[in-house]
Amino acid sequence: MKSVMMCAQAIFHPLDCFDLVKRDRDKTPWLTMIVLWVLTAAVQVFSVYLTAFALNPNLPEESNLLLLLALIFVPLISWVVGSYSTTTLMGGEAKFTEALTGATYGLVPYIVFTPLLTGLSHLLSTETAGLFTALRVLVVVWVVILQFVSFMRLNDYEFLKAIGVALVGIVAVLLIWAVVILLFVFSYQAFLFFKELYLELKNQQLFN
């Protein structure tokens, strides 16, 4: 019941929601977070397959489920890791699990309103595609704002300081992505090198 109340607060009274997260910082609601993650994944997938064809920016038969989920969870987890690593050096108060909890509750508007927009898509025509797109963008902007509010509230930052630290956190996220991409590229190049070396040695053995 408390988790449901906090989900409602995330929409109507987000400051109260994040204050409760901060108050209960030693009680990580893992079950609630897992449920919200599963609901987020389900909403993301079902919106692609159930949105009216005329208003659907994605072709269901060409959609990659893993990519659809990555578009939600990779930025979210990267933000939590990057922002937390930054706040530990800049006077932040939030624990990692606390930051993750706040970020998860920030997904509630997406979970609630995306299915409503999916249903609405079957009542709209192609002439209102711009309105439908604007509503989808509005939901995403809402989630982004909640992420910032959670970050500011849990770390007890003033608004301007929160903006500055958040920008540093975004830079940290970009650096994390850059390192991961470089590691992937180097690993792939090493794999191709050893593969070619193995094939070359195998061919030499065949001809000798």
C-alpha positions in Angstrom: 0.0 0.0 0.0 2.8 2.4 0.8 4.5 1.7 -2.5 1.2 2.5 -4.4 0.9 5.7 -2.4 4.5 6.7 -3.3 3.8 6.0 -7.0 0.8 8.3 -6.8 2.9 10.9 -5.1 5.6 10.6 -7.8 2.9 12.0 -10.2 1.0 14.5 -8.0 3.5 15.3 -5.1 7.0 14.3 -6.3 8.7 16.2 -3.5 6.8 14.2 -0.9 7.7 11.0 -2.7 11.4 11.7 -2.7 11.3 12.9 0.9 9.9 9.5 1.9 12.7 7.8 -0.1 15.2 9.9 1.8 13.5 9.1 5.1 13.5 5.4 4.5 17.0 5.4 3.0 18.0 2.3 5.0 15.0 0.3 3.7 15.6 -0.3 0.0 12.3 -1.4 -1.6 13.8 -4.0 -4.0 10.5 -5.7 -4.7 8.8 -2.4 -5.6 11.7 -1.4 -7.8 11.7 -4.8 -9.6 7.9 -4.5 -10.2 8.4 -1.0 -11.6 11.3 -2.1 -13.8 9.2 -5.0 -15.2 6.2 -2.7 -15.8 8.5 -0.2 -17.6 9.8 -2.9 -19.8 6.3 -4.2 -20.6 5.0 -0.7 -21.3 7.9 0.0 -23.7 7.4 -3.3 -25.6 3.6 -3.2 -25.7 3.5 0.4 -26.9 5.5 -0.6 -30.0 3.3 -3.5 -30.9 -0.1 -2.0 -29.9 0.2 1.7 -31.0 -2.0 2.4 -34.1 0.0 1.8 -37.2 -0.6 5.2 -38.6 0.8 6.9 -35.5 3.5 4.3 -34.7 7.0 5.6 -35.3 8.4 2.0 -35.0 7.6 -0.9 -37.3 6.8 -3.8 -34.9 8.2 -6.4 -37.3 11.5 -4.6 -37.5 11.8 -3.7 -33.8 14.6 -5.2 -31.7 13.3 -6.0 -28.2 16.7 -5.8 -26.6 17.3 -2.4 -28.2 13.9 -1.1 -27.0 14.7 -2.1 -23.5 18.2 -0.7 -23.7 16.8 2.7 -24.8 15.1 2.9 -21.4 17.4 1.2 -18.9 20.9 2.0 -20.3 20.4 5.8 -19.9 18.7 5.4 -16.6 21.4 3.2 -15.0 24.1 5.3 -16.6 22.6 8.4 -15.1 22.3 6.8 -11.6 25.9 5.6 -11.7 27.3 8.8 -13.2 25.4 11.2 -10.9 26.1 9.1 -7.8 29.9 9.0 -8.5 29.8 12.8 -9.0 27.8 13.5 -5.8 30.2 11.5 -3.7 32.8 14.1 -4.6 30.6 17.1 -4.4 28.9 17.0 -1.0 26.0 14.8 -2.0 24.0 13.0 0.7 22.2 10.2 -1.3 23.3 6.6 -1.1 23.5 4.6 -4.3 20.4 2.5 -3.5 18.6 5.7 -2.5 19.5 7.3 -5.8 18.4 4.2 -7.7 15.1 4.1 -5.8 14.4 7.8 -6.6 15.2 7.3 -10.3 12.9 4.3 -10.4 9.9 6.2 -8.9 10.7 8.8 -11.6 9.6 6.3 -14.2 6.0 6.2 -12.9 4.6 8.8 -15.3 5.9 6.7 -18.2 4.3 3.6 -16.8 1.0 5.2 -16.2 0.6 7.4 -19.3 2.2 5.4 -22.1 -0.6 2.8 -22.1 -3.2 5.6 -22.1 -1.4 7.2 -25.1 -1.3 3.8 -26.8 -5.1 3.4 -26.4 -5.6 7.1 -27.5 -3.6 6.4 -30.7 -6.5 4.2 -32.0 -8.9 7.2 -31.6 -6.7 9.7 -33.4 -6.2 10.2 -37.1 -3.0 10.9 -39.1 -3.9 14.6 -39.0 -3.3 14.6 -35.3 0.0 12.9 -35.5 1.8 16.0 -34.3 -0.4 16.2 -31.1 0.3 12.5 -30.4 4.0 13.0 -30.8 4.0 16.0 -28.6 2.2 14.1 -25.8 4.7 11.3 -26.0 7.6 13.8 -25.8 5.8 15.5 -22.8 5.8 12.2 -20.9 9.5 11.7 -21.6 10.2 15.3 -20.5 8.2 14.7 -17.3 10.3 11.7 -16.5 13.5 13.6 -17.1 12.3 16.4 -14.8 11.5 13.9 -12.1 15.0 12.5 -12.4 16.4 15.9 -11.8 14.0 16.6 -8.9 14.9 13.3 -7.3 18.6 14.1 -7.7 18.2 17.5 -6.2 16.0 16.4 -3.3 17.9 13.3 -2.2 21.2 15.2 -2.2 19.8 18.3 -0.5 21.2 20.6 -3.2 20.0 24.1 -4.0 18.6 24.5 -7.5 21.6 26.1 -9.1 24.1 23.7 -7.4 21.9 20.8 -8.5 22.1 22.0 -12.1 25.9 22.3 -12.0 26.5 18.9 -10.4 23.9 17.3 -12.8 25.9 18.7 -15.7 29.1 17.2 -14.3 27.2 13.9 -13.8 26.1 14.0 -17.5 29.7 14.4 -18.5 30.6 11.5 -16.3 27.9 9.4 -18.0 29.3 10.4 -21.4 32.8 9.3 -20.3 31.4 6.0 -19.0 29.8 5.4 -22.4 33.0 6.4 -24.2 35.1 4.0 -22.2 32.6 1.2 -22.8 32.5 1.8 -26.5 36.3 1.9 -26.7 36.6 -1.3 -24.8 34.1 -2.9 -27.1 35.9 -1.7 -30.2 39.3 -2.9 -29.0 37.8 -6.2 -27.9 36.2 -6.7 -31.3 39.4 -5.8 -33.1 41.4 -8.2 -30.9 38.8 -10.9 -31.7 39.1 -10.3 -35.4 42.9 -10.4 -35.2 43.1 -13.7 -33.3 40.4 -15.1 -35.6 42.4 -14.2 -38.7 45.6 -15.6 -37.0 43.9 -18.8 -36.2 42.5 -19.2 -39.8 45.9 -18.4 -41.2 47.7 -21.0 -39.0 45.0 -23.6 -39.9 45.4 -23.0 -43.6 49.2 -23.4 -43.3 48.7 -26.7 -41.6 46.4 -27.9 -44.3 48.8 -27.1 -47.1 52.0 -28.4 -45.3 
